[in-house]
Amino acid sequence: MTGTIRKAVLPVGGLGTRFLPATKAIPKEMLPVVDKPLIQYGVEEARAAGIEEIIFVTSRGKAALEDHFDYHFELMKTLEARGKTAELELASGMTATAGKISYTRQPEALGLGHAVWCARNLVGREPFAVILPDDLVLHPRGCLAQLVEAYEKVGGNLVAVEDVPREHTNRYGILDVVEDDGKLAKAKGLVEKPDPAEAPSTLSIIGRYILQPEVFDELDRQDKGAGGEIQLTDAMARTIGDQPFHGLRFEGKRFDCGSKSGFLEANIAYALARDDLAEAARDILKRYGTAT
């Protein structure tokens, strides 16, 4: 099945414990990379890929995230009255059109598969995208836009992938590849976090997916996999054979903002990529003896 991808699910229900104490009262997704909340990069990437509806899967303590995409009357009027047109444009750019952003709750942290399953009634029976905001991809053309283009050719289930060191395969969902042209890999199976010695490849899934609605039928089983959680990878694996499954080697640099080191690197890289900050960022790095 192919067709326009209209909806994207963004699972944002995690507690962000690796970033405590910063995330005690602030959602991890609201931590800024340079001057923009992490979640905003995900929404902008979705919109750039033609996504019309955003579905957030949240949990308790995520009110700041919801407010970020709401209309802030007092702020807008104050900026307008002071003639701060640039700031007004920035503040209004993320205001959601009525009905284009939805929120649903994940009452328990039972895994990524469970989080996606919680959005099933809002997605309905149509193909949809999944964006994990922890994964940032720096490239002029967004990672999801690249997936949408490839999906129009191959259909089925499609994920963004990259090669990882074999010793790291136990951190990711890994493709069991049957065909590979160097950019697009066709999979005959998937394994969630395999031991390096047993991993069928080193091609790992990162946080971008285009999925068929039949994946919800598999998630309905609520089967628990690695880590005692309901794994999205397991549900996708069970659809192979009924639907094509491919991994796309995307263009761009991926940053794992779920780790402190990855988050720090993302801030540096995104600053260096901006015309208004690149020179200052290089000067700072020189002072620490790490400039390139």
N, C-alpha and C positions, 0 to 999 in steps of 0.2 A: 504494500500500500504506500503510495506517495501522495503528495498534495501539500498545500500550504500549512506550515507550522504556525499556529496562531497563539498557542498558550505555552507558557514556561512556568515550571514549578521550581521554587527556590526554598529548599529546606533550611530553616534558620532557627530551629528549636534548641540547639545545643547550649550548654551552660558556659562554654568557654573557659573551662577550669585551668587550661594551660596558660592563660593570660591573667590569672589572679595576681594581685588584687584589683587590677584595672577593670576587670569584668564583674566585679561584685555587684555593682549597681548599673553598669552600662552594658548593653548587648555587645558581644564581641564583634558583630557585624557593623557596629557603629564606630569602631576604632578607625582612625583616618590613615590612609596611605597618602602621604603628603598633606593635602587639604580636602580630601574627599573620603567619606565613609566607605568602608570596604563594600558594603551592600550596594552602594550607588554604582560602582563599577559593573556589578553583575546586571543591574537593571538597564544601564546604558548599553551594555553588550547585547542584551536581549532585544532592546528596541532597535538597535542598529541591524539586527538580523531579521527584522520584520515582525517580531513578536508583538501581538496586539493586547494580550492579557497576561498579567503577572499574578501568580498564585504563591503567596508566602505560607509556608507551614511553620507556625510559630509555637511558642510555649509561654509560660509565665515570665514576666519581667521584660517583655519585648515592646513595651509601649513607645519607647523612644524611636524604634524602627518605624512603627506605624506613623508616628507624628512627622517623621522626616519626609514622608511622601504625601503629607496632607497640606492643605492650604493654611498658611499662618497669617491671618488677617492683620494683626498688629504689626508684625515684622514688615509685611509688604507695604502697608500704608506709611510706616515710618521711613522706609527706604525711598519710597516714592516722594514723600514730602521733602526729604533732604536732597533729592536729585541724584541719588546714588544708583544710576541706571545699570552699571556693570554688576553691582551687588544684587540688584533687583532681578536681573536676568538669571544670575546664578541660583538665587533662592527660589525662583519660580520654575526653573527648568525641570525640577524633579516632582512638581505638583502633578498628581495623577488625575487624568480625566475620569469623571464619575463612572464607576462600573468597570474600570480597566485594571484595578488592583483589588485582589481579594485576599482574605486571611482565613486560615483554618488552623485549628490547634492539634498538636501532637501531645496527648495527655501524658504519655510515658516515653522515655528515651529507649525505644526498642530497636533502633537501627535505621539505616538509611532507607531500606526497603519499606519499613513501616511508615517512615515520614512521607515518602512518595505515595504510598497507599492511602494516607490520610487525605490526599488531594483528589481522590478518584471521582468524587461526585462533582467537583468543580471542573475537572478536565473533561469528563464525559467520555464518549467513545470516538476519540479522534487522536491522531498522532500528536505528541507533545514533546517539549524540550525539558531538560532538567539542568539547572546551573547550580553548582556548589560554590558559594561565594568565597570560600577559603582559597580556591584556586584562581589566581589572577594570571592572565596571559597578556603579555605586552606585545602588541603588534598593531600596525595601522589598521589592519582588517581583523575584526574580532574573531575569536575562536568559534563562537556559535554560528556566525555568518559563513565561515568556511564549512562547518558541518552541514548547514542548510543547503549549500551549493552541492556538496557531495551526495546528500540525501536525495536530491531531485534526480540523481542518476541511478542510485542503487536501491533506494527504498529500505524497507525493513527497519531493523534496529541498528543504530549507528552511534559509536562513541568516539571521543577524542582519546588518542593514545600517544605514549612516548616510551622509548626504551629506557629502562632503569638498570642500574647495576644488579647482577644476579643476586647478590647478598641482600638486596632490598625487596625482593619479590614478595616476601611475607608481609609487606605493608600495603599491597595493592591487589585489585582484581587483575588477573593475568589472562591474556588471550591464548588459546590453543589454535595456532594458525595453520590453515590448509593452503592458502594462496597469499602471496605478498608481492606487490609490484614496487615496493619502496615507499609508497605513499598511502595506499589503501590496502589493508590486510583483511582477508576473509577468514572468519573464525569458525571452527567446528565445535568449539567448546570454550568454557570460561571456568577459571578456578579462583576462588576468593582467598587471598593471602596464603599462597602455597609456600611450603618449605623450599628454600632455594634449590635443594637437591632434586626436588620433584616438580619444579615449575616447568610447564610445557614451553615457555618462551620467556623473554624479558620485556615483552610488550605490555605495558600497564595502562589501565584505564585512569584517566584524570577526570575532573569534575564537570564534564560536559557530555550530555546524552541527547539523542533523539530516539524516542521509544514509541512503539505501537501500543494501543490501549489494551491489547491482550496481556500485557505484563501485569495488569491489575488482577486478571484472573488467576495468575500464578501467585501473586502476593496475597490474594484472598485466603490461601492455604495457611498463612501465618507460620510457615515452617521456619525454625531457627537454624542458623548456620554458624559460621565462624564467630567466635566470641559470644555465643549464645544470643545473637541478634538476628533480626529478620533482614537478610542481605538482598539488596537489589540485584547484585551479580548473580545470585542463585536463581532468582526469578527470570532474569534475562536468559540464562543458560538453558533453562527448560523450554524456551521458545525456539531455540536453534533447531532447524529442520523444518519447522512450520513456517519460519520467516528467515530471510537472509540476515546475516549479522556481520557487520564490518567495523573495523577500527581505522580512523583517519589520523595519520601523522600530521598534525596541524603546524602551521607556521607561527613562529613567535616564541618568546621565552616565558616559561611557566614559573610562577612563584607559589610555594606552599605557605600561605599566610595562616595556616593552622599551627605553624611552629614559630617560635620567637625569632629564630635565625632567618627563616623565610620571609617573615613579616618585615624584619629589618632590611633585608636585601631588597625587597619590593619597594620600600620607601626610598632607598638610594637609587635604584634603577629608574623609578618613575620620576624622581627629581632630575636625574641626568637626562631624561628624555624630553624635558620641558624647556622651551626656549627661555622662559623667564627665570628659571632656577638652575639651569645646567652649569653656568659659570660659577655661581655661588657654591653649588654642590661640589664641584671639582676643587675649589679653593679649600673647602672644609676637609675634603679627603686628603689634599696635599698636607694640610697641617697635621694630619694623623699619619702621614707617610704611606698612604695606600692609593694615591691617585694613579690612574692609568692614562 
